[in-house]
Amino acid sequence: MSSRRYPDEFKVEVVKQVTERGRRVKEVAEHLGVSQHSLYAWIRRYQQPDEEKQKQQAQADEIRRLNAQLREVTEERDILKKAGRVLRQAVRVRYAFIKDHERAHPVRRLCRLMDVHPSGYYAWKRQPDSRRQREDRRLLGVIKQSWLESGVYGYRKIHHDLRDLGERCGKHRVARLMRGEGLKSQTGYRRRPGFRGGRPAIVAPNHLQQQFDVSAPNQAWVTDITYIRTHEGWLYLSVVLDLFSRQVVGWSMRPRMDRELAMNALMMAVWRRQPDGPVVVHSDQGSQFSSHDWQDFLKAHGLVDSMSRRGNCHDNAVAESFFQLLKRERIRRRIYPDREEARRDVFDYIELFYNARHRHGYIGGLSPVEFEKRYFNRLASV
């Protein structure tokens, strides 16, 4: 395995396991099936000098500072958009606006933008409700009872009910109170237009047909893309799995979900597996998998393109199952400050845990690497 070619993205992440996570070279080499000599060569080539790390750290700090300023300016812009004509109205109206939005934005920032003093706002907030507000609350209780009894009435019929009960109020007041509580008439609904059965793939037919059981490696691969949330933004992950052992044979991570993301994962799979025959590569009909670059790469390497019907995710259930496992066992237990930290953790899960140690029920409680090792040992003994 050590003589095979590996992409630079793979080598960089392997080096980080030693230089940044403190793992031993021997341990990492054994897990990944590469020689220690190759791993030391990768470290000499890809390890960053201290000055460059300090420079990158300074740049990262500056980017975080600018992002914080940008978030603050964006938040103030959003507040002013919501305010509308409130700025030109009475102080009590601006106080009401602050009260409605204080859970989403800091009170002092709202007061500064509304041109009021925080102490004045808190004094107004401590004041008891006006007689009109108390009457609105009482009237709203009667409105809710009438609406619950009918289940379908709008404000006009609710207004008639209130008049029959002896309440003196206008229909527009009833409409305002119902709108504030989200109460509205049941007007029915119509089905949105569109074909619900899933359209056949235009680029490639479905060769997989949900046949997830294969008898040997490199007969059928499935690929898909998911997203990972970080405080810096989304990190997109594309993987390629071999249906024989459920091993992740190719992956790539990028801040954008473009065709290069999918292409890098597929190229890693080809470099690592080096298939000597046609392999079915199944995907959905996303733009990343229908590009000319994707189709040309498949043809150049003897890979058979296969796609699900539009809106039908059952044929890609294995990839979806892996993503659910990744998020349940690792991602949902973490809070990633940036994409780089997420990359390191996802690499650790895929290469050092899932492929090498994770016990998979589909393959008899073995890890994907161990399952393939036993398969090749049986072939050699025959």
Salt bridges, closest charged atoms under 4 A:
GLU9 OE2 - ARG343 NH2 3.44
GLU13 OE2 - LYS16 NZ 3.74
GLU13 OE2 - ARG343 NH2 3.03
GLU20 OE1 - ARG344 NH1 2.98
GLU27 OE2 - ARG23 NH1 3.53
ASP61 OD1 - ARG64 NH2 2.24
GLU62 OE2 - ARG65 NH2 2.36
GLU72 OE2 - ARG109 NH2 3.85
GLU75 OE2 - HIS105 ND1 2.64
GLU75 OE1 - ARG109 NH1 2.31
GLU76 OE2 - ARG112 NH2 2.55
ASP78 OD1 - ARG77 NH2 3.02
GLU102 OE2 - LYS125 NZ 2.65
ASP129 OD2 - ARG137 NH1 2.44
GLU135 OE2 - ARG138 NH2 2.57
ASP136 OD1 - ARG173 NH2 2.63
ASP136 OD2 - ARG176 NH2 3.35
GLU167 OE1 - ARG138 NH2 2.85
GLU181 OE1 - LYS144 NZ 3.31
GLU232 OE2 - ARG339 NH1 3.67
ASP242 OD2 - ARG273 NH2 2.88
ASP258 OD2 - ARG254 NH2 3.40
GLU260 OE1 - ARG254 NH2 3.48
ASP293 OD2 - ARG259 NE 2.81
GLU329 OE2 - HIS358 NE2 3.38
GLU340 OE2 - LYS16 NZ 2.15
GLU340 OE2 - ARG344 NH1 3.68
GLU341 OE2 - ARG21 NH2 3.87
GLU341 OE1 - ARG344 NH2 2.55
ASP345 OD1 - ARG330 NH1 3.00
ASP345 OD2 - ARG334 NE 3.35
ASP348 OD2 - ARG21 NH1 3.88
ASP348 OD2 - ARG23 NH2 2.38
ASP348 OD1 - ARG330 NH1 3.28
GLU351 OE2 - ARG272 NH1 2.71
GLU370 OE2 - ARG374 NE 3.15
GLU372 OE2 - ARG273 NH2 2.78
